[in-house]
């Protein structure tokens, strides 16, 4: 048995169904878009079995791309959840046959609310087709299932048609990357577009020393700070130097090394710093990567230390550079 051949045939059958459907899109699709755009309430999606699973996915896609939506199971609707439907809503019902018992039972009740009904079915003359104000055809020539009974091609087409509706609505509304991220603040895109330096920087127990701090004292400060770095300030608390563990190792290699020497003598006098804590964390990561540093000191307009941002804080927060 050539399993690879079977897999390829499955993909080809489903791909051909999608292509044919794209060629057959008509004014009904535009009518569905217009209906959803004029929905003042929510877009409610319903379906049973595999259609229900596809409907739940469609509702999630709509909800995350600017169309307020949720999935309602027909059986639950019959037992009280019809109260979730209100004037101003639109119902999108999915049933390949158009005769799913649980679904057809709620259709008369749905019409009592006088709300638009978009029906996705392969049978225009079915109960769903007759009740629908807008009908979208999801019929296919054949299922990829060799027995022709398991919903395969038909569910793929239905899901793709839902994506087509969602994408068209996004385009029409001018839905942008920032809008998507606002619905996904915990996702990588949300983190990239919304988390700022001030949200992640450390401001407490910073390893700060003065010009008169000795190397011996600086080592203690560095160990307590657990950042591998000491920030050095002048008598006005202005940031003037940075002593890293690398600087300390290089100091050990000098012939004149002494723990009683001043830490500032071995520190970098021109350390990188930044004074805009509203900068996106993803952009801060680019600065850190480009300058090949691990710690970015944040200073006020008058040069005083406000906090620090360590590369590990960015990585742990899931921040990625642009």
N, C-alpha and C positions, 0 to 999 in steps of 0.2 A: 504493500500500500504506500503510495507516494503522498506522505502527509504534507510535504512542502507544496506540492501541486494543489492539494485541497485548500491549503491556507491562501494561496495566491488566487484561486478561483473565488474564494469567499470574499476577499478584498475587491476583486474585480466586479463581482456581482453587486456589492454594496456601492462601490464607486460609480458604476454605471447608473445605478438608481438615483444617486445624488445628481449626477450630470443631467439626466433626463428631467428631473424635477426642476433644476435650475433653468432649463430651457422652456419649461411649461409654466413658470411663474406668470401670474396675470394680475388683473386689477383687484382680485380678491385679496392678494397679499397686501397691496397698498391700502385697501379698505380696512384690513386688520390693523395695520400700522396706524392709520388715522383714528381708528376706534380706541386703541390703547393710548394714543397721544391725548385724546380728549377725555380720558378717564380721570375723574377728579378724586376718586378713592383709590382702591388697590386693584391690581390685576390678580385675580384668584385663579389658580390652575388646579384642575382636578382630573382624575383618571384612576383606573383600576389595574392591578397586576403590573405587567411590564410597562404599560402606559402610565401607570401611577409613578413608577420609579423614574421614568423619563420626565414626567411632569414635575416631580420634586427637584430634579436637576435643573429643569428649565426655570422654575421659580427662583432657585438660588442664583442662577445666572442673571435673570432680570433684576433681582433685588440688588445685586452687586454692581450693576451697570446703570443705575439711575431710574429703574422702574420699580416702584414699590409693589412687592409681590409676595404671595405665600401660597403654599400647597394645601389643599383641602381634600381629604379623602371622602368619597361619596358616602361610604357607610357611616362615617362619623357625622357627616352632614345630616343624614337621616335621623340621627339620634341626638340632635341638639346643636350641632355645630353650624347649622344653617344660620344661626344667629350671628355668625362671624361675617356674613354677607350683608352689606348695607347699600343704600341708595348711593349712586355715584361710582360703584365698583363695576368691574368687567370680569366675566367668567370665560376662561379658556378651557374647554373640555376636550379630552383626548380619548378616542376609542377607535381602534382600527375597523372594527365591524360596525360601530355606531349603535350597537345594541347591547352593550354591557349592562347587565341587569341593575347593578347598584347605581350606575350612572343615569340610566334612563328613568329610574324612579324619582330622582331629584330634579329632573329637567322641568316638569310642570311647576314645581315649587319655585324654581329659579325664575321662571317667567313671571311669577307673581310679583317679584321685586322690580320688574320692568327694567332690568339691566341688560346691557349688550351681551350676547353669547357668541363667542368664536369657537367653532367646532373644527377639530382636526380628525378626519376620518377618511377611510377609503371608499365609503359608500354615501353618496350625496342623498340617496333616497332612504337612508336609515332614519331611525328616530332622532339621532343627534343631528343628522343633516337637515331634517325638517324643522327642528327647533332653532337651529343656528341662524343668527343674523348674518354671520360671515362664515363661509365654508372654505377650509383649506384642505386640499386633496393630499393624502399621504399614502395613496395606493402604490403598490409596487408590482412588477411583473412576476417576480419570484422571490421567495425568501432564500437566504443563503443556506439555511438548514436543508439538508438533503431530503428530509421527510416533508418539508414544506409546512411544518406545523409550529416550530418554535419561532417566535418573533425575533428576527435578526435584521434583515434588510429594512423592514418596516420601522423598527425601533431606531435604527441608525438614521433613517430619513427623518423621522419625527424629531429626534434630538437636533439634527442639523438644521431643520426648519426653525426650531426654536432659537437656535444660535443666529440664524439669518434675521429673525425678527429683532432679537436683542441688539445685534450689531447695527441694523438699520436705524433702530431707535437711538442708539448711541451717537451715530453720525448726525442724525437729524437734530438732536439736542445739543450737539457740540460737546459731548461728554469727553473730558480730557483725562490725562494721566493723573493729575492731581485729584480729580473727582473720584477716580477709581481707588486711589490710595486712601482717600478719606473714609472709604467703606472697608478698607483693609489695613487699619493702623498697625496690626501685629504682623503683617506680611513684610517681605523684603522690600517691596515698593513703598509701602507706608513708612517703613523705617528710613528708607533712603530720602523720602520727600518731606518728612515731618520732624524727625528727631534731630535736635540741635545740640551743639556743644554743651550748652548750659544744662541740658537734660542728663548728661553723662559725666561731666567733669567732677573731679574731687575737690572739695573745698575744706575739708576737715583734716586735722593732724598732718599738715603738709610738712615735708622735711626742709625747713627753712633755717639758714644760718646767716651770720653776718660776716663782714670783712675781717673781723678779729677772731673768727672761729678757726681753731687749729685743725689740722688733718685728723688728729686723734678724736676731737669732738665731732668732726664731720662724719667720721666713720660710724660713730654711735648714732648720729642723726639719720644717716643713710640706712642703717639697719632697722631703726625704729619706723622709718617711713615706708619701708618695703617697696620702694620704687626704683632702687638702684641708682638714685640720683639725690643730690642736695642742691636746693635753690639758694643762691646767695644774694643778699640785699645790702644796700648801704645804710648809712645812718638815718636816711629819710624813708627807709623801707622800700626803696626803688630796686627793682630786679636788675642785677648787674652781672651775674655769672651763674654758671651751672657746672657742678662737679658730678661727673658720671662715674660709674664703677670702672669704666674703661680709662678715664682720666686718672683714677686712683692707681690702677695697675701700671700705667705708664710712669706715674710718679715713683713707684717702687723701684723702677729700673734706673733711676737717676742716682749718681754718686753722692749727691748732696741731700738725698731724701732724709727727712726727719719728721716724726709725728708731731713735733712742736711747731712746724712751719704752718703758715696760714693756708687754708684751703683755697682761697681766692687765687693764690699764686699758681695753682695747677688747674684751675677751672677755665672753662671756655668763657671769654669775655664778650663774645658776640653770639649768645645763644638765640636760637629761633624762639619767637614768642608770637602770640596773637592777642588782639584786644577786642575781637568781635565774638562774643559768646552766642550770638544768634546765628552764627554760621552753621550750615547743615553739618551734621556729624559725618556724612559721607564725603563732604568736601574737605573736612578736617583730616579724614583718613588719607585722602590724596596728598595733602601737604606732608603728613607724616611719612608716607611711602616715598614721595618724591625727594624729600630731604634726608631719607634714611635715618630717621630718629625714632625713638620709642616713646618719648614724652614731649608733649606740647604744652608749655606754660601759657596760662591765660593771664593777661595783665589789664589793669584799668588804664584809662586815658593818661593818667599821670605816672604810669609805669609800675604801680604796685601790684603784687601778686594777688590774683583773684581766685585762681584754682589751677588745676593741671588736668590734662587729658592724656591717658596712657593708651597705647595701641591695644593692650589687652582688654581694656574697657570697651573699646569699639568692637573688637572681635567677639567678645562675650555677649554683646548686645545684638550681634548678627548684622552689623553694619558692613556694607560693601561699597567700594569706591565706584565712581561713575564709569 
